Amino acid sequence: MTGNPAAGGRAPALPAAAAELVAGVRGSGAPFTARSPLTDAVTVVVPSSGPADVAAAFADAAEAQRAWAALPVARRAAVLLRWHDLTLDRQEEGLDLVQLESGKARRHAVEEVLDVAINARHYARTAARLLRPRRRAGALPVLTRTRELRFPLGVVGVISPWNYPLSLAVAEVLPALMAGNAVVHRPDPASMLTALWVRDLAVRAGLPPALWQVVAGEGADVGPLVVEHADMVCFTGSTRVGREVAAQAARRLVPTSLELGGKNPLLVLDDADLDRAVEVAIRACFASAGQLCVSIERVYVADRLHDEFLRRFVARTAALRLGIGGDFDADLGSLASARQLDTVTAHVADAVERGATLHTGGRHRPDIGPYVFEPAVLTGVTPGMRMYAEETFGPVVAVYRFDTDDEAVALANDTPYGLNASVVSGSGARGEAVAARIEAGGVNVNDGYSAVWGSIDAPMGGWKDSGLGGRHGVDGLLRFTRVKTVARQRGLDLAPAYHRPGAETAAWTRRMSTALRLLRRTGR
């Protein structure tokens, strides 16, 4: 039997103040009901937001933003550090909410709590240095004094998805606020409570309530309204919708940051330690039941290791414990919705019908939860099968073999996506050399996704159809600012005076040419 049920434990619970959190939504329209994928029970009823609600949210946020931007950076940082502490202090509530709204196992929900705390601390500690005025080399040494100044954009529109309801709710909000902006946030309808809970923590930490506005409703209804008003748009979701968001924002000439789809590869080189490779693959393929933008869906294994890797990987996959409890017993939780279950089931069925081999899993397990699906490992997946090139976004992986590193890199790059990748090798230098050749915004060596994701001082974003821009690193903060250069000139004019005779202009040209040659010789 595959997909062993985990031992029973307590069920994740709604916080006592869940109903009060709904007051944070700017909505006056017909209410919608969200249900937990763990049990299909109702979690929250939320009023939807119409055009007037969204417009009012942006107006109030813009007014609050002016006072927030005027605060010293240290004052804003203090709020983020208190927010960091509250997130850790009340993490049990957060873990329950993440499980209730996404269906994931508790061990994977922990990643989200830690991610919020790490990002809050990082931006609070680095913002003053990154946002301060900077001296830049002027047109002429000494004579030109040049400074770079940073200003907030205004009100940032954030559209976040359901799969990481806590982490992705604040991944853009934290740096946007730290840079002096306000935010209007449209969480996915399935993950409203988690977003409202973490916003409540921010308010308790000292954030002015009007600074972070939450609007509610289906993406097709509310998303365009957010883009219509925002000074910048951050969207995480599908490539198809990302193109629509980018097109609408382009008509207004406002910047966008897009994290979109992926079909992420893992390469197991011929010098890899098999035990390490199997564990990396298990975590990379099945964390959050595969409903992670950076999770692995394609595993390429060197020919000499392929058969033994497959045997061990299938055995480990079959032994994973499935569960929906509020403890750490389950290795894998639930899919998030009937739609995800339908997609994952269809991808596996299509592959098997067309000749692929299913080695383990691939079954719906309603005896455990309404959308629980056994993790599946397949071989013989070929072009023409849906799961060969389409993003499955579930606990389903195809394993392939390769002969040379060149072939492995070519296979990894044979996709329109470029979000995340992984390389497992016994040689760190060789692994990094192969990683440098893979067309993706982040590549992990001897890890599935956590090494890049957790290195928040470095940028993380997609190549090709996987997105534009990225979070983390210096640009993760500075993308929420507009830049101004102020240059003051003294002494020698940088342009010839129009009222001077031609002979004086010629003399000015000779002086400038001499100055440039001197700068060249002195290494400037």
SEROGU-213476 format. One line per 10 residues: number of its first residue (from 0); for each residue x, y, z of C-alpha. Coordinates in steps of 0.1 Angstrom, whole numbers. Layout:
<rs>
NUM) X:Y:Z; ...
</rs>
This chain:
<rs>
0) 0:0:0; 13:35:-8; 4:67:9; 3:55:45; -21:75:67; -3:94:95; -13:88:131; -43:108:142; -38:140:161; -55:173:170
10) -71:191:141; -60:226:131; -83:252:146; -95:287:137; -83:315:160; -108:327:185; -109:361:168; -114:348:133; -147:366:128; -132:399:139
20) -104:397:114; -129:400:86; -135:436:96; -101:443:80; -116:437:45; -126:467:24; -158:451:9; -194:460:7; -205:434:-20; -221:400:-19
30) -203:377:5; -184:346:-6; -177:315:15; -142:299:18; -139:262:28; -109:243:42; -94:217:19; -87:196:50; -124:188:57; -145:210:33
40) -158:229:64; -165:266:61; -136:287:73; -148:322:67; -175:343:50; -161:375:35; -178:405:17; -165:410:-18; -150:443:-30; -164:463:-59
50) -149:492:-78; -159:518:-52; -144:497:-24; -111:493:-42; -110:530:-51; -116:539:-15; -89:515:-3; -63:531:-26; -74:566:-16; -71:559:21
60) -38:540:16; -23:570:-3; -32:594:25; -16:571:51; 14:566:29; 25:602:30; 29:602:68; 45:568:68; 71:578:42; 80:609:62
70) 90:587:92; 127:579:96; 137:545:83; 146:534:118; 110:540:129; 96:518:101; 122:492:109; 112:491:145; 76:481:134; 90:452:113
80) 111:439:142; 81:439:165; 62:422:137; 90:396:136; 86:389:173; 48:386:172; 49:362:142; 72:338:162; 53:343:194; 19:334:179
90) 31:309:153; 8:282:165; -22:303:153; -4:309:120; 4:273:114; -32:263:120; -45:289:96; -20:279:69; -30:243:72; -67:251:72
100) -65:273:41; -39:255:20; -42:219:32; -5:214:36; 12:194:63; 23:213:94; 60:205:88; 57:225:55; 36:253:71; 66:260:93
110) 85:272:63; 60:300:59; 62:313:95; 100:313:94; 100:330:60; 80:359:73; 102:364:104; 135:361:83; 123:387:58; 110:411:84
120) 144:410:102; 164:412:70; 147:443:56; 146:460:90; 183:455:94; 194:465:58; 169:492:47; 187:522:63; 219:513:44; 201:506:11
130) 178:536:11; 202:563:22; 214:589:-3; 245:577:-21; 274:596:-36; 280:586:-72; 309:595:-95; 303:628:-112; 308:638:-148; 341:654:-137
140) 360:645:-105; 357:672:-78; 339:696:-101; 306:675:-103; 290:664:-71; 264:637:-78; 240:620:-54; 214:592:-59; 182:596:-39; 155:570:-33
150) 118:577:-29; 88:553:-24; 65:547:-53; 33:554:-35; 7:526:-32; 17:491:-43; -9:466:-55; -2:430:-43; -21:400:-57; -11:369:-39
160) -20:332:-44; -35:304:-23; -6:280:-22; 16:298:3; -10:319:21; 13:334:47; 47:336:31; 34:349:-3; 9:372:15; 38:393:29
170) 67:385:6; 60:418:-13; 42:436:15; 72:437:39; 98:453:16; 71:476:1; 62:490:35; 99:492:46; 106:513:15; 79:538:26
180) 50:526:5; 14:517:13; -2:485:1; -35:474:-13; -36:436:-11; -59:411:-29; -52:377:-14; -67:346:-31; -103:341:-18; -92:307:-4
190) -66:323:19; -82:354:32; -79:346:69; -42:339:69; -36:373:52; -59:391:76; -42:374:105; -7:385:96; -20:420:88; -35:421:123
200) 0:412:137; 15:441:117; -10:465:131; -4:452:166; 33:459:160; 26:495:152; 17:496:115; -10:523:108; -41:502:98; -49:523:67
210) -14:516:53; -22:480:44; -56:477:28; -71:443:20; -97:438:-7; -115:406:-15; -129:387:-45; -121:365:-74; -90:375:-94; -108:382:-126
220) -131:406:-108; -108:424:-83; -74:419:-99; -79:444:-128; -93:470:-103; -61:467:-82; -39:471:-113; -60:500:-125; -51:521:-94; -16:508:-83
230) 17:527:-86; 33:493:-89; 19:458:-92; 33:425:-77; 16:394:-89; 23:357:-81; 4:332:-101; 1:316:-135; 20:327:-166; -13:332:-185
240) -27:357:-159; 8:373:-154; 8:383:-191; -26:400:-186; -14:418:-155; 17:430:-173; -3:442:-203; -27:462:-182; 1:477:-162; 21:485:-193
250) -8:507:-206; -4:528:-175; 34:526:-175; 36:513:-140; 62:487:-130; 54:451:-124; 70:422:-105; 58:388:-116; 65:354:-102; 49:329:-126
260) 48:292:-135; 76:267:-136; 84:231:-147; 115:228:-125; 142:202:-131; 165:183:-107; 198:168:-121; 214:139:-103; 250:137:-117; 270:105:-119
270) 291:113:-88; 261:120:-65; 256:103:-32; 224:83:-38; 211:87:-2; 215:125:-4; 200:126:-39; 169:107:-29; 163:129:2; 168:161:-18
280) 143:148:-44; 117:138:-18; 117:173:-2; 119:191:-35; 91:172:-52; 66:167:-24; 69:197:-1; 34:213:3; 21:184:-18; 40:197:-48
290) 20:230:-47; 50:252:-46; 62:274:-75; 97:262:-71; 90:225:-65; 106:199:-88; 85:181:-114; 113:166:-136; 142:145:-123; 171:136:-146
300) 194:109:-133; 228:98:-147; 225:65:-165; 247:45:-142; 227:57:-111; 192:57:-127; 179:23:-118; 191:23:-82; 180:59:-77; 145:50:-90
310) 142:20:-67; 151:40:-36; 131:70:-46; 100:49:-53; 104:31:-20; 107:64:0; 78:79:-19; 56:50:-11; 65:52:26; 54:88:30
320) 27:94:55; -4:113:44; -25:133:69; -45:164:77; -38:167:114; -25:197:133; 7:180:144; 40:170:127; 32:134:120; 22:137:84
330) 49:140:56; 23:152:31; -10:170:34; -38:177:10; -42:194:-24; -59:227:-20; -91:223:-40; -112:201:-63; -97:220:-92; -61:210:-82
340) -72:174:-76; -88:173:-111; -56:187:-127; -33:163:-110; -55:133:-116; -58:142:-153; -21:146:-157; -14:112:-143; -42:95:-161; -32:110:-194
350) 4:99:-190; -5:63:-181; -30:61:-210; -3:72:-234; 22:46:-222; 40:60:-191; 47:37:-162; 33:46:-128; 56:32:-101; 38:43:-70
360) 9:65:-59; -13:84:-82; -45:77:-63; -71:100:-47; -74:92:-10; -108:106:2; -105:83:32; -79:107:45; -92:140:32; -114:153:4
370) -85:163:-18; -56:141:-6; -37:125:-34; -9:100:-31; 25:112:-44; 32:97:-78; 64:87:-95; 64:80:-132; 89:70:-160; 84:69:-197
380) 68:104:-198; 72:117:-233; 63:148:-254; 26:148:-261; 17:139:-226; 3:168:-206; 27:164:-176; 57:164:-199; 57:201:-204; 27:216:-185
390) 30:226:-149; 12:199:-128; 14:217:-94; 9:186:-74; 29:157:-59; 37:141:-92; 72:137:-107; 86:122:-139; 121:105:-137; 144:104:-168
400) 179:91:-175; 208:109:-192; 243:101:-204; 264:133:-202; 263:166:-183; 257:183:-216; 227:162:-223; 213:169:-188; 217:206:-191; 200:206:-225
410) 171:186:-211; 168:209:-181; 167:239:-204; 141:224:-228; 112:243:-214; 97:278:-217; 100:282:-180; 130:291:-158; 121:296:-122; 140:270:-101
420) 164:241:-106; 185:217:-86; 218:198:-91; 230:170:-69; 267:162:-72; 295:148:-50; 317:177:-61; 306:211:-51; 326:227:-79; 312:205:-106
430) 276:210:-92; 281:248:-94; 295:246:-129; 265:227:-141; 242:250:-122; 256:280:-140; 245:266:-173; 209:260:-164; 185:287:-175; 167:295:-143
440) 166:324:-118; 177:302:-90; 197:269:-90; 203:249:-58; 233:226:-54; 227:196:-32; 193:210:-21; 159:212:-37; 148:248:-32; 155:260:4
450) 191:271:-2; 181:297:-28; 148:306:-11; 165:310:23; 194:331:10; 174:363:11; 204:386:7; 205:373:-29; 178:379:-56; 152:353:-65
460) 131:355:-96; 122:338:-128; 137:337:-163; 118:332:-196; 80:326:-190; 85:323:-152; 84:360:-146; 99:395:-144; 119:410:-116; 122:391:-83
470) 121:393:-46; 150:392:-20; 184:408:-22; 191:445:-28; 166:447:-57; 140:431:-36; 138:464:-17; 149:489:-42; 123:478:-68; 98:496:-45
480) 115:529:-50; 119:555:-77; 153:569:-81; 164:606:-86; 199:618:-95; 209:653:-82; 242:666:-97; 257:700:-89; 284:714:-112; 312:738:-102
490) 340:754:-121; 343:741:-157; 311:742:-177; 301:708:-191; 287:724:-223; 299:752:-245; 282:786:-239; 260:796:-268; 269:832:-266; 306:826:-271
500) 323:829:-305; 332:797:-324; 369:800:-315; 361:798:-278; 339:768:-284; 367:751:-302; 390:759:-273; 364:744:-248; 363:713:-270; 401:709:-268
510) 401:714:-230; 374:687:-226; 392:663:-248; 424:668:-228; 405:662:-195; 390:630:-209; 425:617:-220; 438:625:-186; 410:606:-169; 417:577:-192
520) 454:576:-182; 446:578:-145; 422:549:-147; 391:569:-141
</rs>
